[in-house]
């Protein structure tokens, strides 16, 4: 689910609050309550990330201010684990009142993205199949266990506010609600602080989000969940009503509703977009996972950067550095390094201003080598050179390079191709 930073924080807080409230509604004294709900959520994450061949995840949320919708979002993600493919369609209304939609597709060798604001289809093709998780299990993240312990502690005495219904077909339904007097003061205090941060009006130019300054609290929380006979969560719905006053004393009731559904298990079909007749921009992504550079000879040639000093409170170019690679393969490198200075700055030249060097590329280090060189006076020098296919640059550094320099001369170790 991709949102702007402000909205993403709100979504994160909302979903966390609703999940906490929903689990807090469960009866901890039996497997049909709190523990069963946790088990169901964990089992769903495990099955979708590791077992199911395919499934659809439907996420919707809406934010209302005194009954008026100020933001909503719906994202439908289709996942085909068997073929390592996925697609998603996102639509919604932003806090600035803009309607938005985007579509994306991904498989082992291709990524496609387009949006309503730009009908161009951006296609990235990979020369080598990627190994990526289509859907990851959040409960296997490093911090998951600690977060679960925090949730367990916060639930506290919220144990007896749930209705658990066991249906004849083996499914179960959990539902319940809490009012402000039933919500522990600690949870409401934390929620009040968090809500004041989210609804503080900062960075919301043109946004319909209210600026809450006082009397902020969680007024009501309701939640429900449906579990299939196998213990997997089919849906979870949570609604929170938040209350607070703005600087003018106007009361705002902010309602947040979030719904997550897991459906079409092992029957979801992921389809690659038909690009016929569409405006398409393609990019071929290089594979940088191999231990050696592909076509290392492309680095043969000159690379340059500027020699800069700080003078009278400004940065001033006083010359150029040139790195001339005369030999390059995946085993050996040879070349020359030199500096040229503008008139009036020749005094910055040193014994390091000209040198020749050779190096052997370290095995499985993909373009990384320690070199030995000889300065114009015959002095031996050592350093490191690294060839980056990712940005087409060369990183070149000499041991003790700064020692002969004075007057604020700055050394830049990154050299770009001289294409003029």
LINWO-V389753 format. One record per pair of residues at least 12 apart in sequence whose ideal C-beta (glycine too) atoms are under 7 Angstrom apart, sorted by the first residue. I is the first residue (numbers start at 1). GAP is how many residues later the second one is. Records with the same first field share a line. If there is no record, write none. Layout:
BEGIN
I: GAP, GAP
END
This chain:
BEGIN
1: 58, 74
6: 197
7: 64, 88
9: 189
10: 188
11: 50
13: 181, 185
14: 47, 242, 244
15: 243
17: 174, 223
18: 205, 220, 222, 240
19: 219
20: 131, 134
21: 157, 200, 202, 217, 219
22: 201, 203, 214, 216
23: 14, 15, 128, 132
24: 131, 134
25: 133, 136, 137, 151, 153, 198
26: 136, 148
27: 132, 133, 135, 137
28: 131
29: 130
32: 132, 140
33: 129, 131
34: 121
37: 137, 188
39: 192
40: 187, 191, 192, 193
41: 192
42: 97
43: 188, 189
44: 188, 189, 218
45: 92, 93, 94
46: 91
47: 185
48: 87, 214
49: 86, 87, 88
50: 87
52: 29, 213, 214
53: 28, 29, 213
54: 25, 26, 27, 28, 212, 213, 214
55: 24, 207, 209, 210, 213
56: 20, 22, 207, 208, 212
57: 20, 22, 205
58: 18, 203, 205
59: 16, 201
60: 14, 199
61: 12, 196, 197
62: 195
63: 191, 193
64: 191
65: 145, 187, 189
66: 186, 187
70: 25, 138, 139
71: 22, 23, 24
72: 20, 21
73: 19
74: 17, 18
75: 13, 15
76: 12, 13
78: 190, 192
79: 55, 56, 189
80: 188, 190
81: 53
83: 24
84: 23, 24, 50
85: 21, 22, 185
86: 20, 48, 184
87: 17, 18, 183, 184
88: 16
89: 14
90: 12
95: 109, 112, 113, 114
96: 110, 111
97: 111
100: 16
101: 14, 15
102: 12, 13
105: 167, 168
108: 21, 22
109: 16, 17, 20
110: 13, 15
111: 13
112: 161
119: 160
120: 159, 161
121: 152, 154, 157, 158, 159
122: 159
123: 157, 158, 159
124: 159, 161
125: 157, 159, 160
126: 159, 161
127: 157, 159, 160
128: 159
154: 33
156: 28
158: 20
161: 15, 16, 17, 21
162: 12, 14
163: 12, 13
169: 60
170: 59
171: 55, 56, 57, 58
172: 55
173: 51, 53
174: 50, 51
175: 48, 49
176: 47
177: 43, 44, 45
178: 42, 43
179: 41
180: 37, 38, 39, 40
183: 35
188: 29, 30
191: 27
192: 24, 25
195: 17, 21, 47, 49
196: 16, 20
199: 12, 13, 45
210: 36, 42
211: 35, 36
212: 32, 33, 34, 40
213: 32, 33, 34
214: 31
215: 29, 30
216: 28
217: 26
218: 22, 24
219: 22, 23, 24
220: 21
221: 19
222: 17
223: 14, 15
224: 13
233: 29
234: 27, 28
235: 24, 25, 26
236: 24
237: 22
238: 20
239: 16, 18
240: 16
241: 12, 14
242: 12
286: 103
288: 101, 102
291: 73, 75
292: 38, 74
293: 37, 73, 74, 94, 96
296: 32, 33, 34
297: 31
299: 26, 29, 88, 95
300: 25, 26, 28
301: 24, 116
302: 20, 22, 116
303: 20, 91, 112, 113, 114, 115
304: 16, 17, 18, 111, 112, 114
305: 16, 107, 109, 110, 111
306: 14
307: 12, 13, 14, 32, 102
308: 102
309: 98, 99, 100, 101
310: 98
318: 23, 24, 27, 30
319: 20, 21, 22, 23, 26
320: 20
321: 18
322: 16
323: 12, 14, 71, 73, 92
324: 12
330: 31
331: 29, 30
332: 28
333: 25, 26, 28, 36, 52
334: 24
335: 22
336: 20
337: 18, 20, 59
338: 15, 16
339: 14
348: 59, 61
350: 54
351: 24, 25, 26, 28, 53
352: 23, 29, 46, 49, 52
354: 21, 22
355: 18, 19, 20, 21, 26
356: 17, 18
357: 14, 15, 16
358: 13, 14
359: 12, 26
367: 19, 20
368: 18
369: 16
370: 12, 14
371: 12, 14
381: 17, 18
382: 17
383: 14, 15, 16
384: 13
392: 25
393: 21, 22, 23
394: 21
395: 18, 19
396: 17, 19
397: 16
END
